[in-house]
Amino acid sequence: MRVILIDDEPLALEHMKKILLDIDGLKVVGKYLNPTEGLKAIIKEQPDAVFLDIEMPTITGIKLAEEIQNHCPNIHIVFVTAYDEYAVKAFELNAVDYVMKPVHKKRLTETINRLKPLKNIHMKKRISNRSGMICCFQTLQFILRGDEPENIKVHWRTSKAKEVFAFLIHNRRKPVRKEVLIELFWPESELEKGFAQLYAAIYQIRKTLASIGFNIKIISRDHSYILDMQQIKIDVDEFEKLEVMINDGNPDLTIVQQLLDLYGGDYLEKESYLWAESERERLRVLWLYYTQQTIEMLIQKKEYTKALLICQRMQALNPYSEESYFMLMQLYDLLGERHFVEQQYSRLTDMLLEEYGTEPGSEISEWYLSWRGNKV
């Protein structure tokens, strides 16, 4: 195991190095009095862990830990300090350990024993060469895509960390100011405490992403956070490719149907985040439009069965839309299924009466009466 040490006290730094070198399987690849130089070495050497003093004159260990995670989210942090007042804050940051000075071999050996299984987990995650996708339709999910897509179970340490991550995904194309996050998620907290809670959440998010092998960087820059998605895709971005395809006039309908299938329900529907409501409505409207356009193109190609299946799915996901009932009535008519035309009109009538206290619109009712007259 490779580690780097950072402490502004020369004697403490040398003492810790001497103890660690006596522990089997451990290699100290650098020790630094200057935190900035230490950060550069961490980025270059990519150690497994960093032993980090908290109370330093130029930058606190808490802040430096955040910078380390910006560049190297898989690296584990061990805080070493003479002050126990930072213990709560350190563990809020999900540090692997918190060691009080003066350090002793027995105590550091316990720390190394905690680090070893964590290193093995990350080594296994790095082996995977499958691509990842984050899904936001219906609920927040993580999918590994290979020969067999795999839905990854994610354990979020807190629901707040999950929501902060979802908000960053929601704003993935632009930086999000830290003050905005504090005001939204910790509105009752004083500013200093709000920042501590925010840093704790970001640290938890980085650890969670690293634990499932999703290489997403949360970059801290100019008092803001911005996501570097690397090769990770978002289902919403894939879905929105439909705009170009539909406007093309003659798209590959097989691909169109695959993209439509990404919409498994409303945007973050199960999470019910209030800040997502406008995007939820926007994507719902787009999905209904793209679905209707696809059904019409399939009808033009006389592929009625395919159109029917898409329309049935449209109705299942949005049962309060008149359009789906009307389109199904027309499709069943084209397929010669008289009974199902009657059934759809009856269901539409019941739904409108129960939900809205109204009757089918004139276009639908006139079409239905004309259809019945022609069938007599």
C-alpha positions in Angstrom: 0.0 0.0 0.0 1.4 3.4 -1.0 0.8 6.5 1.2 1.7 10.2 1.3 2.1 12.1 4.5 1.3 15.9 5.0 2.1 17.8 8.2 3.5 21.2 8.8 5.4 20.0 11.9 8.8 18.4 10.8 9.2 16.3 13.9 5.7 15.0 13.7 6.1 14.2 10.0 9.3 12.3 10.5 7.9 10.4 13.5 4.9 9.2 11.6 7.0 8.1 8.6 9.3 6.1 10.9 6.4 4.3 12.4 4.7 3.5 9.1 7.8 2.1 7.6 7.8 -0.5 10.3 4.4 -1.8 9.2 4.5 -4.6 6.6 3.2 -4.0 3.1 3.3 -0.2 3.4 5.4 2.2 1.4 5.7 6.0 2.1 6.0 7.5 -1.4 6.3 11.1 -0.1 6.2 13.4 2.9 5.5 17.1 2.7 5.5 20.1 5.0 3.9 22.3 2.3 0.2 21.3 1.6 0.4 22.7 -1.9 3.4 20.6 -2.8 1.8 17.6 -1.2 -1.3 18.0 -3.3 0.8 18.1 -6.5 2.5 14.9 -5.4 -0.8 13.2 -4.7 -2.1 14.0 -8.2 1.1 12.6 -9.7 1.7 9.6 -7.5 -1.9 8.5 -7.0 -1.3 6.8 -3.6 -3.8 4.6 -1.9 -4.1 6.8 1.1 -3.1 10.2 2.5 -2.3 10.8 6.2 -3.2 14.5 6.7 -2.7 17.0 9.5 -5.8 19.2 10.0 -4.4 22.3 11.6 -2.0 23.9 9.1 -1.3 27.6 8.5 -1.9 28.0 4.8 -4.8 25.6 4.3 -6.7 23.4 6.7 -6.6 19.6 6.3 -10.4 19.7 5.9 -10.2 22.0 2.9 -7.2 20.1 1.5 -9.1 16.8 1.7 -11.8 18.4 -0.5 -9.2 19.4 -3.1 -7.7 15.9 -3.0 -11.1 14.4 -3.7 -11.6 16.9 -6.6 -8.6 15.3 -8.4 -8.4 11.8 -6.9 -11.8 10.6 -5.6 -10.6 7.0 -4.9 -7.9 8.1 -2.4 -8.6 7.5 1.2 -8.1 10.2 3.8 -6.7 9.6 7.3 -6.7 12.7 9.5 -3.9 13.1 12.1 -4.2 16.0 14.6 -3.5 17.1 18.1 -7.0 18.7 18.4 -10.0 16.6 19.1 -12.4 19.5 18.2 -12.2 18.4 14.5 -13.3 14.8 15.1 -17.0 15.3 14.3 -16.2 17.3 11.2 -13.7 14.7 10.0 -16.1 11.8 10.3 -18.8 13.9 8.6 -16.3 13.9 5.7 -16.4 10.1 5.8 -12.7 9.9 6.6 -11.4 6.4 7.0 -9.9 7.2 10.4 -9.1 10.0 12.8 -5.8 9.6 14.7 -4.8 11.8 17.7 -1.2 12.9 18.2 1.1 11.7 19.4 0.7 8.7 17.1 1.7 5.2 18.1 2.4 2.1 16.0 -0.4 0.1 17.4 -2.9 2.8 16.5 -1.6 3.2 13.0 -1.6 -0.5 12.5 -5.3 -0.5 13.2 -5.7 2.2 10.6 -3.8 0.3 7.9 -6.0 -2.8 8.6 -9.0 -0.6 7.9 -7.5 0.6 4.6 -6.5 -2.8 3.1 -10.0 -4.1 2.3 -11.0 -0.7 0.9 -8.0 -0.8 -1.5 -9.1 -4.3 -2.7 -12.6 -3.0 -3.5 -11.2 -0.2 -5.7 -8.9 -2.6 -7.5 -11.9 -4.7 -8.4 -13.8 -1.7 -9.6 -11.0 -0.6 -11.9 -11.0 -4.0 -13.6 -14.4 -3.3 -15.1 -14.4 -1.9 -18.6 -18.1 -1.6 -19.1 -19.6 1.8 -19.7 -21.9 3.4 -17.3 -25.2 5.3 -17.5 -27.1 7.3 -14.9 -30.8 7.1 -15.3 -33.1 9.8 -14.1 -36.4 8.7 -15.6 -38.7 7.5 -12.8 -35.9 7.2 -10.3 -32.2 7.7 -9.9 -30.4 4.6 -11.0 -26.9 3.5 -12.0 -26.6 1.1 -14.9 -23.5 -0.7 -16.1 -23.9 -1.4 -19.8 -22.1 -4.4 -21.3 -23.3 -7.7 -22.8 -25.9 -7.8 -20.0 -26.9 -4.4 -18.6 -26.6 -4.4 -14.8 -28.6 -2.2 -12.4 -26.1 -1.3 -9.6 -27.5 -1.1 -6.1 -26.2 2.1 -4.5 -26.1 2.6 -0.7 -26.3 6.3 0.0 -25.1 7.2 3.4 -27.7 10.0 3.7 -30.7 11.0 1.6 -29.3 14.5 1.5 -26.1 13.3 -0.2 -28.3 11.6 -2.8 -30.4 14.7 -3.5 -27.3 16.9 -3.7 -25.9 14.5 -6.3 -29.2 14.5 -8.2 -29.2 18.3 -8.2 -25.6 18.4 -9.6 -26.7 15.9 -12.4 -29.7 18.2 -13.0 -27.3 21.1 -13.5 -24.6 19.0 -15.1 -23.8 21.5 -17.9 -23.0 24.5 -15.7 -21.2 25.3 -12.4 -23.4 25.4 -9.3 -22.4 27.9 -6.6 -21.8 26.5 -3.2 -23.9 29.2 -1.6 -26.8 28.1 -3.8 -26.5 24.5 -2.5 -26.3 25.6 1.1 -29.4 27.9 0.7 -31.4 25.1 -1.0 -30.4 22.1 1.2 -29.4 23.7 4.6 -31.4 26.9 4.7 -31.6 26.9 8.5 -27.9 26.5 9.1 -25.4 29.3 9.7 -23.0 29.8 6.8 -20.0 28.1 8.4 -22.0 25.0 9.5 -23.7 25.0 6.1 -20.3 24.7 4.4 -19.2 21.9 6.7 -22.5 20.0 5.9 -22.0 20.7 2.1 -18.4 19.4 2.2 -19.5 16.3 4.1 -22.2 15.6 1.5 -19.7 16.1 -1.4 -17.2 13.8 0.2 -19.9 11.1 0.7 -21.0 11.4 -2.9 -17.4 11.0 -4.1 -16.9 7.9 -2.0 -20.2 6.4 -3.2 -19.4 7.0 -6.8 -15.9 5.4 -6.3 -17.4 2.4 -4.5 -19.5 1.5 -7.6 -16.8 2.3 -10.2 -18.4 5.3 -11.7 -15.7 7.7 -12.7 -17.4 11.0 -12.2 -15.4 14.0 -10.9 -16.9 16.7 -8.8 -14.6 19.7 -9.5 -14.5 22.6 -7.0 -13.7 25.8 -8.8 -14.4 29.5 -8.2 -16.7 28.8 -5.2 -18.7 26.4 -7.4 -19.0 22.7 -8.2 -19.2 21.3 -11.7 -19.4 17.7 -12.8 -16.9 16.1 -15.2 -18.9 13.1 -16.4 -15.9 11.4 -18.2 -17.5 8.6 -20.3 -20.7 8.3 -18.2 -23.9 8.9 -20.1 -27.2 10.3 -18.9 -30.5 8.7 -20.1 -32.0 12.2 -20.5 -29.2 13.3 -22.9 -29.7 10.2 -24.9 -33.4 10.6 -25.0 -33.1 14.2 -26.2 -31.3 13.0 -29.3 -34.8 12.3 -30.6 -35.3 15.9 -31.5 -32.7 15.7 -34.3 -33.9 12.3 -35.4 -37.6 13.2 -35.5 -36.9 16.4 -37.4 -34.8 14.5 -39.9 -38.1 13.3 -41.5 -36.9 9.7 -42.2 -35.3 8.4 -39.0 -34.3 4.8 -38.2 -37.5 3.9 -36.3 -35.8 1.0 -34.5 -33.3 3.5 -32.9 -36.2 5.9 -32.3 -38.1 3.2 -30.4 -35.0 2.3 -28.3 -34.6 6.0 -27.3 -38.3 6.3 -26.5 -38.0 3.2 -24.2 -35.5 5.1 -22.0 -38.5 7.1 -20.7 -39.6 4.7 -18.0 -41.6 7.3 -16.1 -41.5 11.0 -15.2 -38.1 12.6 -14.5 -37.1 11.7 -10.9 -40.7 10.9 -10.2 -40.1 8.6 -7.2 -37.8 11.1 -5.5 -40.4 13.9 -5.8 -37.8 16.7 -5.6 -39.6 20.0 -5.9 -36.7 21.7 -7.8 -37.1 19.1 -10.6 -40.8 19.8 -11.3 -40.3 22.2 -14.3 -37.9 19.7 -16.0 -40.3 16.9 -15.2 -43.0 18.7 -17.0 -40.8 19.6 -20.0 -39.6 16.1 -20.5 -43.1 14.7 -20.2 -44.3 17.0 -22.9 -41.4 16.1 -25.2 -42.0 12.4 -24.6 -45.6 12.7 -25.6 -44.8 14.6 -28.7 -42.0 12.2 -29.8 -44.2 9.3 -29.1 -47.1 10.7 -31.2 -44.8 11.5 -34.0 -43.3 8.0 -34.0 -46.8 6.4 -34.0 -47.8 8.5 -37.0 -44.6 7.5 -38.9 -45.3 3.8 -38.2 -48.9 4.2 -39.4 -47.6 5.8 -42.6 -45.5 2.7 -43.1 -48.5 0.5 -42.3 -46.7 -1.0 -39.3 -49.9 -0.9 -37.2 -48.9 -3.5 -34.6 -45.7 -1.7 -33.7 -47.6 1.6 -33.5 -50.2 -0.1 -31.3 -47.6 -1.4 -28.8 -46.0 2.1 -28.5 -49.4 3.7 -28.0 -50.3 1.2 -25.3 -47.2 2.0 -23.5 -47.9 5.7 -23.9 -51.3 5.2 -22.3 -49.8 3.1 -19.4 -47.3 5.8 -18.5 -49.8 8.7 -19.0 -53.3 7.4 -18.5 -54.9 10.9 -18.3 -54.0 11.9 -21.8 -57.0 11.9 -24.3 -54.5 11.5 -27.2 -53.5 7.9 -26.3 -57.2 6.8 -26.2 -58.0 8.4 -29.5 -54.9 7.0 -31.2 -55.7 3.5 -29.9 -59.2 3.8 -31.2 -57.9 4.7 -34.7 -55.3 1.9 -34.6 -57.8 -0.7 -33.5 -60.0 0.4 -36.4 -57.2 0.0 -38.9 -56.6 -3.5 -37.4 -60.3 -4.4 -37.7 -60.7 -4.8 -33.9 -64.2 -3.3 -33.4 -64.5 -4.5 -29.8 -61.3 -2.7 -28.7 -62.4 0.6 -30.4 -65.6 0.5 -28.2 -63.6 -0.4 -25.2 -61.2 2.5 -25.6 -64.0 5.0 -26.0 -65.7 3.7 -23.0 -62.5 3.9 -20.9 -61.9 7.4 -22.1 -65.4 8.5 -21.2 -65.1 7.0 -17.7 -61.7 8.5 -17.1 -62.7 12.0 -18.1 -65.9 11.9 -16.0 -64.1 10.6 -13.0 -61.0 12.8 -13.2 -62.3 16.0 -14.7 -66.1 15.8 -14.8 -66.1 16.3 -18.5 -66.9 14.3 -21.7 -64.7 13.5 -24.7 -63.8 16.5 -27.0 -65.8 17.2 -30.1 -63.1 15.8 -32.4 -63.1 12.4 -30.7 -66.8 12.1 -30.2 -67.6 13.1 -33.8 -65.0 10.6 -35.0 -66.5 7.9 -32.8 -70.1 8.6 -33.9 -69.1 8.6 -37.6 -67.2 5.3 -37.0 -70.3 3.7 -35.4 -72.5 4.9 -38.2 -70.2 3.4 -40.8 -70.2 0.1 -38.9 -74.0 -0.3 -38.8 
